[in-house]
Amino acid sequence: MRQADDLVHQLRSKFPEAVGITIAQALELVSDYWYADRYWALACATSDPILRARTVSYWGYAQFTRGEYERGRNTVEDGARDLTLDTVDAVITRGDILRRMGVFDARQAIGWFMLAGAEYERIPHDDVRRRWYLGYLLDDMVAGAEKRVAAAGAVPEAAPAAAPDNAAT
């Protein structure tokens, strides 16, 4: 940690966001959440609005994964909401952030997927990416539903047993 802190001190405002993200993710893996949050905050200080939204959302996913559910949800919402650009890339980024949270948050998945769908619907009809991203959303919704059914202990209806082969008798 001392080396990472020294790097931050030496680079000051030129500290690369990617380095902050990498250090924060590594700290998440070893459950050092205090330091992880410190590096997430540093990484989120970027001036690039799309990178900032993605980084804030990664932080939210990390919080959610460590069991800080409400804090993670709020952080992800902040990341998506703070991206105020109205470009197609920004719309896709917001949709991606919300869709990914739907995969993480089974309890509120439908709400996240609906928000993501509303973003993807804003992609112009003549842009091929509209179909792609709405398709990705549908894939995640189906996969999530299958996972929830399995987690609930529901078993799909079994195929009928094959009739015994009486030809050998």
Buried (B, 14 or more C-beta within 10 A) or exposed (E): EEEBEEBBEEEEEEBEBEBBBBBBBBBBEEEBBEBBBBBBBBBBEBEEBBBBBBBBBBBBBBBBEBEBBEBBBBBBBBBBEEBEEEEBEBBBBBBBBBBBBBBBBBEBBBBBBEBBBEBBBBBEEEEEBBEEBBEBBEEBBEEBEEEEEEEEEEEEEEEEEEEEEEEEE
